[in-house]
Amino acid sequence: MAVDQASPTGRSADVHAAQLAGLDALELGGGTSSGLAVRLWGRLWPMLLAVAIVLVIWQAIVWSGRWPEYVFAGPAETFGRLGERLSDPEYWHAISVTMRRAITGFAVSVLVGLVIGALVSRIKVLRAAFGSLITGLQTMPSIAWFPLAILLFGLTESAITFVVILGAAPSIANGLITGVDYTPPILLRASHVLGFRRLQLYRHVILPASLPSFLAGLKQGWAFAWRSLMAGELVVIIAHQSSLGERLFFDRELADSAGLLGTMIVILVIGIGIDLLFEAADNALRRRWGLQQVRN
């Protein structure tokens, strides 16, 4: 029997449907371009404020006279020197060498971490044998591996890559292990009923379910890889291969404070840029899974 639209019950149903439609529109984020601009500005102004505060504190320390300017240069001199270096093709070559090492080391770390995490998370004997060891490797300072790396590979890129992998792979493996541990058992039972076995089970059930934790492990693994790489380039100076770490080393040796601080800013900006990429990937995953929080 149809409900009369003019009746109180029909009007109540219409109001309820309209409210649900409004909530759906909010969650779908159907904003205008002006709304996007507002959200972008809301994200940008705190970062600009933080930069301004840092610059004020930095300049105040310089004015205090605690250190001479050749030891701790001010913002104006630092950004001036950085501008000069960014106009030099050799400096961009140093950046490209560092990024190539970072991407190569991180890519190998992802492969190693994925294989180790997949094996340890599903095989109980390996979990008991190597679970704590992976966590111990994750807490190991990267700089402690370099004496061994230099003995094994000498002053070569292989020594740097070796330490980058040891710094990043345990975090990636632990991220996957955690994600597998939190896979809902009902999904595993359903997959067995559907006939999924081994590789199919990983591809269609376990990996998608563990993706949030695995993405967090990737982000942490990148942080460890980047720090390990910077330490490696400071320790392992390879002839005729300029890099950001090598620039830091020689700026320190020459007491070039402005150049040193400028290169540190470049390293910081690269790290922030990669972090924003991981954040974008995380937000895309949340939207796909319907977990994106509604912000005012």
C-alpha positions as CSV (number, residue, x, y, z in Angstrom):
1,M,0.0,0.0,0.0
2,A,1.5,3.4,-1.1
3,V,2.1,6.1,1.5
4,D,0.1,9.3,0.8
5,Q,2.6,12.1,0.2
6,A,0.3,14.6,1.8
7,S,0.0,12.6,5.0
8,P,2.3,13.3,8.0
9,T,4.0,10.0,7.5
10,G,4.7,10.8,3.9
11,R,6.1,14.2,4.7
12,S,8.3,12.7,7.5
13,A,9.7,10.2,5.0
14,D,10.5,13.0,2.5
15,V,12.3,15.0,5.2
16,H,14.3,12.0,6.3
17,A,15.3,11.2,2.6
18,A,16.3,14.9,2.1
19,Q,18.5,14.8,5.2
20,L,20.2,11.6,4.1
21,A,20.8,13.1,0.7
22,G,22.4,16.1,2.3
23,L,24.7,13.9,4.4
24,D,25.6,11.9,1.3
25,A,26.5,15.1,-0.6
26,L,28.7,16.3,2.3
27,E,30.6,13.0,2.4
28,L,31.0,13.0,-1.3
29,G,32.7,16.4,-1.0
30,G,30.8,18.0,-3.9
31,G,32.5,21.4,-3.3
32,T,33.0,24.2,-5.7
33,S,36.3,25.7,-6.9
34,S,35.9,28.4,-4.2
35,G,35.6,25.6,-1.6
36,L,38.8,24.1,-2.9
37,A,40.6,27.4,-2.7
38,V,39.5,27.8,0.9
39,R,40.7,24.3,1.8
40,L,44.0,24.9,0.0
41,W,44.5,28.2,1.9
42,G,43.5,26.5,5.2
43,R,46.3,23.9,4.6
44,L,48.8,26.5,3.3
45,W,48.6,29.3,5.9
46,P,49.7,27.2,8.9
47,M,52.8,26.1,6.9
48,L,53.6,29.7,6.0
49,L,53.1,30.8,9.6
50,A,55.5,28.1,10.7
51,V,58.1,29.2,8.2
52,A,57.8,32.8,9.3
53,I,58.2,31.8,12.9
54,V,61.4,29.8,12.1
55,L,62.8,32.7,10.1
56,V,62.2,35.1,12.9
57,I,63.8,32.8,15.5
58,W,66.7,32.2,13.1
59,Q,67.4,35.9,12.6
60,A,67.0,36.6,16.3
61,I,69.8,34.0,17.0
62,V,72.0,35.6,14.4
63,W,71.5,39.1,15.9
64,S,72.2,37.7,19.4
65,G,75.9,37.3,18.3
66,R,76.2,33.9,19.9
67,W,78.2,32.7,16.9
68,P,80.1,34.5,14.2
69,E,78.3,34.8,10.9
70,Y,80.8,32.4,9.1
71,V,79.7,29.8,11.7
72,F,76.0,30.5,11.7
73,A,74.8,32.5,8.7
74,G,71.6,34.5,8.7
75,P,68.5,33.8,6.4
76,A,69.4,36.5,3.9
77,E,72.9,35.2,3.3
78,T,71.8,31.6,3.3
79,F,69.0,32.1,0.7
80,G,71.3,34.3,-1.4
81,R,73.9,31.5,-1.5
82,L,71.2,28.9,-2.2
83,G,70.0,31.0,-5.1
84,E,73.5,31.1,-6.6
85,R,73.8,27.4,-6.2
86,L,70.5,26.6,-7.8
87,S,71.6,28.5,-10.9
88,D,74.6,26.2,-11.2
89,P,74.0,23.0,-13.3
90,E,76.6,21.2,-11.2
91,Y,74.4,21.6,-8.1
92,W,71.4,20.2,-9.9
93,H,73.6,17.3,-10.9
94,A,74.4,16.7,-7.2
95,I,70.7,16.7,-6.4
96,S,70.0,14.2,-9.2
97,V,72.7,11.9,-8.0
98,T,71.3,11.9,-4.5
99,M,67.7,11.3,-5.8
100,R,68.9,8.5,-8.0
101,R,70.5,6.8,-5.0
102,A,67.4,7.4,-2.9
103,I,65.0,6.0,-5.5
104,T,67.2,3.0,-6.3
105,G,67.8,2.1,-2.6
106,F,64.1,2.6,-1.7
107,A,62.9,0.5,-4.6
108,V,65.1,-2.4,-3.6
109,S,64.0,-1.9,0.0
110,V,60.4,-2.2,-1.0
111,L,61.0,-5.5,-2.8
112,V,63.0,-6.9,0.0
113,G,60.6,-5.8,2.7
114,L,57.6,-7.1,0.7
115,V,59.1,-10.6,0.3
116,I,60.3,-10.8,4.0
117,G,57.0,-9.4,5.3
118,A,54.9,-11.8,3.2
119,L,56.9,-14.8,4.3
120,V,57.2,-13.9,8.0
121,S,53.5,-12.9,8.3
122,R,52.2,-16.2,7.0
123,I,54.7,-18.8,8.2
124,K,54.7,-19.3,12.0
125,V,58.2,-20.7,12.3
126,L,59.6,-17.7,10.5
127,R,57.6,-15.4,12.7
128,A,59.0,-17.0,15.8
129,A,62.5,-17.0,14.4
130,F,62.8,-13.6,12.8
131,G,59.9,-11.4,14.1
132,S,61.9,-9.8,16.9
133,L,65.0,-9.6,14.7
134,I,63.2,-7.5,12.1
135,T,62.1,-5.1,14.9
136,G,65.7,-5.0,16.2
137,L,67.1,-4.2,12.8
138,Q,64.5,-1.4,12.5
139,T,65.8,0.2,15.7
140,M,69.5,-0.1,14.7
141,P,71.1,3.3,13.9
142,S,72.0,3.5,10.2
143,I,75.4,5.0,10.9
144,A,76.4,1.8,12.8
145,W,76.2,-0.2,9.6
146,F,78.7,1.8,7.7
147,P,82.0,0.3,9.0
148,L,80.8,-3.1,7.9
149,A,79.5,-1.7,4.6
150,I,82.8,-0.1,3.8
151,L,84.7,-3.3,4.7
152,L,82.4,-5.3,2.4
153,F,82.1,-2.9,-0.5
154,G,84.7,-0.2,-0.1
155,L,84.0,3.5,-0.7
156,T,81.4,2.7,-3.4
157,E,77.7,3.3,-4.1
158,S,77.1,-0.3,-3.1
159,A,78.1,0.5,0.5
160,I,75.5,3.4,0.6
161,T,72.8,1.2,-1.0
162,F,73.5,-1.6,1.4
163,V,72.9,0.7,4.4
164,V,69.8,2.3,2.8
165,I,68.3,-1.2,2.3
166,L,69.1,-2.2,5.9
167,G,67.5,1.0,7.2
168,A,64.3,0.9,5.1
169,A,63.4,-2.8,4.5
170,P,62.6,-3.7,8.2
171,S,60.1,-0.9,8.5
172,I,58.4,-1.9,5.2
173,A,58.3,-5.5,6.3
174,N,56.9,-4.6,9.7
175,G,54.2,-2.5,8.0
176,L,53.1,-5.5,5.9
177,I,53.2,-7.9,8.9
178,T,51.0,-5.5,10.9
179,G,48.6,-5.2,8.1
180,V,48.3,-9.0,7.6
181,D,47.8,-9.4,11.4
182,Y,44.9,-7.1,11.3
183,T,43.2,-8.6,8.3
184,P,39.6,-9.6,9.4
185,P,39.4,-13.4,9.8
186,I,36.0,-13.4,8.1
187,L,37.7,-12.2,4.9
188,L,40.1,-15.1,5.1
189,R,37.3,-17.6,5.7
190,A,35.3,-16.3,2.8
191,S,38.4,-16.4,0.5
192,H,38.9,-20.1,1.5
193,V,35.3,-20.8,0.7
194,L,35.8,-19.1,-2.7
195,G,38.8,-21.3,-3.4
196,F,41.6,-18.7,-3.1
197,R,44.9,-20.3,-2.3
198,R,48.4,-18.9,-1.7
199,L,49.2,-16.3,-4.4
200,Q,45.5,-15.7,-5.1
201,L,44.8,-15.2,-1.4
202,Y,47.6,-12.6,-1.1
203,R,46.7,-10.8,-4.3
204,H,42.9,-10.5,-3.9
205,V,42.4,-10.5,-0.1
206,I,45.5,-10.1,2.2
207,L,47.4,-7.3,0.3
208,P,44.3,-5.1,-0.3
209,A,43.2,-5.5,3.4
210,S,46.7,-4.7,4.7
211,L,47.3,-1.8,2.3
212,P,46.8,1.0,4.9
213,S,49.4,-0.5,7.3
214,F,51.7,-1.3,4.4
215,L,51.4,2.3,3.1
216,A,52.4,3.5,6.6
217,G,55.3,1.2,6.6
218,L,56.4,2.5,3.2
219,K,56.2,6.1,4.5
220,Q,58.3,5.2,7.5
221,G,60.7,3.1,5.3
222,W,61.2,6.2,3.1
223,A,62.1,8.3,6.2
224,F,64.7,5.7,7.2
225,A,66.0,5.4,3.7
226,W,66.4,9.2,3.3
227,R,68.2,9.5,6.7
228,S,70.5,6.5,5.9
229,L,71.3,8.0,2.5
230,M,72.3,11.4,4.0
231,A,74.5,9.7,6.6
232,G,76.1,7.5,3.8
233,E,76.9,10.4,1.6
234,L,78.6,12.2,4.5
235,V,80.7,9.1,5.3
236,V,81.3,7.6,1.9
237,I,82.8,10.3,-0.3
238,I,83.1,9.0,-3.9
239,A,85.5,10.8,-6.2
240,H,83.9,12.6,-9.2
241,Q,80.4,12.0,-7.9
242,S,79.0,15.1,-6.4
243,S,76.0,14.7,-4.1
244,L,74.1,16.7,-1.5
245,G,75.9,14.8,1.3
246,E,79.2,15.5,-0.3
247,R,78.2,19.2,-0.5
248,L,77.5,19.2,3.3
249,F,80.9,17.6,4.0
250,F,82.9,20.1,2.0
251,D,80.8,23.1,3.3
252,R,81.7,22.0,6.8
253,E,85.4,21.6,6.0
254,L,85.4,25.1,4.4
255,A,83.4,26.7,7.2
256,D,80.8,27.8,4.6
257,S,77.9,28.1,6.9
258,A,75.6,29.8,4.3
259,G,76.2,27.0,1.8
260,L,75.8,24.3,4.4
261,L,72.5,25.7,5.7
262,G,71.3,26.2,2.1
263,T,71.9,22.5,1.3
264,M,70.2,21.5,4.5
265,I,67.1,23.5,3.3
266,V,67.2,21.6,0.0
267,I,67.3,18.2,1.9
268,L,64.4,19.3,4.1
269,V,62.3,20.5,1.2
270,I,62.8,17.2,-0.7
271,G,61.8,15.3,2.5
272,I,58.7,17.4,2.9
273,G,57.8,17.0,-0.8
274,I,58.0,13.2,-0.6
275,D,56.0,13.2,2.6
276,L,53.2,15.2,0.8
277,L,53.2,12.5,-1.9
278,F,52.6,9.8,0.7
279,E,49.9,11.9,2.3
280,A,48.2,12.3,-1.0
281,A,48.3,8.5,-1.6
282,D,46.9,7.9,1.9
283,N,44.1,10.4,1.3
284,A,43.3,8.7,-2.0
285,L,43.1,5.3,-0.2
286,R,40.9,6.7,2.5
287,R,38.5,8.2,-0.1
288,R,38.4,4.9,-2.0
289,W,37.5,3.0,1.2
290,G,35.0,5.6,2.4
291,L,37.2,6.6,5.4
292,Q,37.8,10.2,4.5
293,Q,36.8,12.4,7.4
294,V,34.5,15.3,6.7
295,R,36.3,18.6,7.6
296,N,34.6,21.9,8.2
